[in-house]
Amino acid sequence: MRLSWSVVASAVLLMFVASVPANPKPAKQHAEKPSKNSKTPIDEFMRMSPEERQKALNRLPPEQRSRLQERLRRFNQLPSEQQQTLRNMYDRLNQLPPQRQQAVRRSMNQFSKQTPDRRQAMRQELRGMAPLEPQDREARMASPEFREKFSEKEQGIIRDMADLVPPR
Amino acid sequence: MGCPIEDDKGDELILAYGANTLTPQQHIDIELHLGTCANCRERAEAQRAVWTALDTWQPTEVTPDFDERLFRRIANEGQNAWWRQLSPVNWPWRSTLPVAVACSALIAAFLLKNPALGPEVQTHQPKLQIEQVEHALDDMDMLKQLSIESAPDKANPSEKI
């Protein structure tokens, strides 16, 4: 009887262990909570050894190489808080389906072409949306005030870019 | 009386005659028949010889400590079984076996779920392409324009990375 109980216990243990994922991949970050330890290609590059980094850079033409080195230097000089914000938004962008990513990139491109005051107005709107739940964001974007304040193009830009704004 | 050998119950009758369990009338009848039937007489004599031998047999007297010695011997046989002699220590099998079974199941499951601990498996992760870094910087540049989490006066969204 004791033996049969042990067999049952073993079977239960086996099932429990079998139910645990083999190589537990880090759960895909939910769009609402981007990881503090995001792993962008920039971070991966910076984690490489100096030799490996140089080897990778040497594959680029000299001019392109020095331009990239300069961009990396500028990124690393950003305040750590801003770096983390950019990493979070980058993560959110890359978690979107490819087609949606393209749409968001197009909108960001459109955004850069707007006048500074309109960009600032859109930034302000996105900042106001940050603490809102998805359904409240939708309600805001459907409101007459929103529609009056922004052109259709701007509304589209804000709608696309809202996907990148983490709720606070 | 007919010959019992030819009857279905003939053997039983002769056995009962040898055991002296027949009724007086049956006893008389069979003795009369034995006087005339050689076959039946021969069987009856063989039967009688068996009973005589049994009467003279004296069973060996059992010693008073017979049971005790028997049980001790059974216990010793169990201890000296070949599969016990294989083990250097007298393991309490009944209690350790369930634990061993459970541990084996766990180890098997662990190895199954972590094949890297078994035969070496090389996972080929694609090396980081330098173009990926450039694209990430492009994305970061675009994202930097938003700067919605930084104070607008502190952050400089227009400055490219």
HADDOCK unambig.tbl for C-alpha pairs under 7 A between the chains (distance, minus, plus):
assign (segid A and resid 3 and name CA) (segid B and resid 98 and name CA) 5.84 0.50 0.50
assign (segid A and resid 6 and name CA) (segid B and resid 98 and name CA) 5.07 0.50 0.50
assign (segid A and resid 6 and name CA) (segid B and resid 102 and name CA) 6.93 0.50 0.50
assign (segid A and resid 10 and name CA) (segid B and resid 101 and name CA) 6.96 0.50 0.50
assign (segid A and resid 10 and name CA) (segid B and resid 102 and name CA) 4.66 0.50 0.50
assign (segid A and resid 10 and name CA) (segid B and resid 105 and name CA) 6.21 0.50 0.50
assign (segid A and resid 13 and name CA) (segid B and resid 106 and name CA) 6.92 0.50 0.50
assign (segid A and resid 14 and name CA) (segid B and resid 105 and name CA) 6.11 0.50 0.50
assign (segid A and resid 14 and name CA) (segid B and resid 106 and name CA) 6.20 0.50 0.50
assign (segid A and resid 14 and name CA) (segid B and resid 109 and name CA) 6.21 0.50 0.50
assign (segid A and resid 17 and name CA) (segid B and resid 109 and name CA) 6.32 0.50 0.50
assign (segid A and resid 18 and name CA) (segid B and resid 109 and name CA) 6.48 0.50 0.50
assign (segid A and resid 22 and name CA) (segid B and resid 113 and name CA) 4.52 0.50 0.50
assign (segid A and resid 22 and name CA) (segid B and resid 114 and name CA) 5.96 0.50 0.50
assign (segid A and resid 23 and name CA) (segid B and resid 114 and name CA) 6.99 0.50 0.50
assign (segid A and resid 41 and name CA) (segid B and resid 132 and name CA) 6.15 0.50 0.50
assign (segid A and resid 41 and name CA) (segid B and resid 133 and name CA) 5.13 0.50 0.50
assign (segid A and resid 41 and name CA) (segid B and resid 136 and name CA) 6.43 0.50 0.50
assign (segid A and resid 42 and name CA) (segid B and resid 133 and name CA) 5.33 0.50 0.50
assign (segid A and resid 42 and name CA) (segid B and resid 136 and name CA) 6.76 0.50 0.50
assign (segid A and resid 56 and name CA) (segid B and resid 130 and name CA) 6.00 0.50 0.50
assign (segid A and resid 57 and name CA) (segid B and resid 130 and name CA) 6.80 0.50 0.50
assign (segid A and resid 68 and name CA) (segid B and resid 134 and name CA) 6.95 0.50 0.50
assign (segid A and resid 71 and name CA) (segid B and resid 161 and name CA) 5.16 0.50 0.50
assign (segid A and resid 74 and name CA) (segid B and resid 161 and name CA) 5.53 0.50 0.50
assign (segid A and resid 75 and name CA) (segid B and resid 161 and name CA) 5.72 0.50 0.50
assign (segid A and resid 86 and name CA) (segid B and resid 140 and name CA) 6.25 0.50 0.50
assign (segid A and resid 86 and name CA) (segid B and resid 143 and name CA) 6.56 0.50 0.50
assign (segid A and resid 86 and name CA) (segid B and resid 144 and name CA) 6.74 0.50 0.50
assign (segid A and resid 90 and name CA) (segid B and resid 140 and name CA) 6.83 0.50 0.50
assign (segid A and resid 108 and name CA) (segid B and resid 142 and name CA) 6.23 0.50 0.50
assign (segid A and resid 123 and name CA) (segid B and resid 146 and name CA) 6.01 0.50 0.50
assign (segid A and resid 123 and name CA) (segid B and resid 148 and name CA) 5.84 0.50 0.50
assign (segid A and resid 126 and name CA) (segid B and resid 148 and name CA) 6.96 0.50 0.50
assign (segid A and resid 127 and name CA) (segid B and resid 148 and name CA) 5.39 0.50 0.50
